[in-house]
């Protein structure tokens, strides 16, 4: 779970509330995805978001050191993220939602930096996914 927001629309007689959930889903073996779901209650929004995250998952090539093959830079809207590989034992050094994306993808040794000034967790996570989609290895990263 990256984000859970209550959104309101104004109707005659007051406000109606819905919920928007943003979820990262991954198997820690090279598959990860982000999904957004909206619903009348939090449970429905989270279920929809999880279903969308699994449907939109991507395959990430992971090295023997549980890292990524090479340095990549991803951009989504105003968010920019730089992800660098690291040696075994270095650990995962990343902030905010980028850490969640890399962790659920199965990357255990990498360093990530959010280069933009946006604090928007959703766009930062989408930028991390865009960066991971640019990875090249013997098996090209492709949409699942």
N, C-alpha and C positions, 0 to 999 in steps of 0.2 A: 504494500500500500504506500503510494507516494503522497497522494493528496485526496482529501475528502472535503467537498465544499457544499454548503447549503446555498442554493440559488433561489431567488424569489421572482415571481411575476405578479404584477398588480392587476387585480380583477375587481369588479364591482363588489363591494363588501369587504375588501381587505387584500391581503397578500396570500398567495399560494406558494408553498415551498416544495422544491424538488431537491434531489441530491445528485452531485456529480462526483464519481469516484475515478481515480487514476491508479492503475495497478500495474506492477511489473511482474511478469510470470516467466520463470525459467526452470530448467532441470539441472543446473550446475554442471552440465556435460556439453555445453556448446550451443544450447538453444535458449533464446531470450526474446521477449516481446513486451510491448507496452500497449495497454488498452484503456479506453475511456468509456465509462458507462453512466447512464443517467436513469434515475428511477424515483418513484414516489417515496421510497424509504432507502436507508443505507444498505440493507442486505440485497435488495434488488439491483441497486446501482453497482455494488461490488461484484455480484454474479455476472452482470453484463460486461463489466470491465474485464474480468478474468477471462470470459469467453472470447472477447475481442483480442486480448493480449495473446492468447494461445493461437488464435486464427492468424494474427499478424506477426508471428514469431519469425526470427531469422536464425540462420546457422552461423556460428562464430568459430573460426579456426583457432585452436588452442595448441600451444607448443608443449613439449614434454615437461618444461619448467612451469606449467600452468600459467603461462603468460600469453601475449599476443605476438604474432610473427614480426611486426614492424610498427613504427610510429604512424599514427593516423590523426587527422584533424577533421572534425565533423561540424556542420552548421545546420541549424534549424531555426527559422525565424530570426530573432536577434541573438540567439544563443550560439556560442562557439565553444567547443570542447577539444582539448588535445590529450591524447592517450599515448603513453610511452610504455614499451615493454620493460620488464625488470628481471633481474637474476633471481634464481630460486632462493627463497628465504627472505626476500625483501619485503614481501607482504603487499597488501592492496592499499595504496595511498590515494584516496579520492574523496571528494566531499559531496555532500548532499545526495541528490538522486542519482548521480553518476556512479556513486559507490554501489547503490542498490542494483543498478543495471549490470555492472561488471561482476558483482558477487553472484547474482543469479545466473549469469552466463557461464560461470565456472572459472573466471579469471581470478587467480589467487596472488599473482605477482605482477603488478603494474602500477604505474603512476599516472594520475589524470589531473588536469588543470582546467578549470572553467575560465576561459579567456574573456568572456563577455561580462558586462556589468549587470546582467539581468539576474534576479533572484528567483525567477519563475521556475519551479521545480519540474513542471511538465515539459517546458521547452528545453531545459538542460538535459533531461532524460532522453528526449527525442533527438537532440544533438549527439548524445552518446551512441544511440542506436545508429544514427547516420554515419558516425565515425566507424563503428564496428562493421557496417555494411561495406565499407571501402577496403577492408582487410583482404589481402591476397595470400593464398597458400597453395599447396598442391591441390587442395579441394577448394574451389572458389566459394566464397560466402554467397549464398543465394537465399531468396525467400522460400520458406518452407511451405 
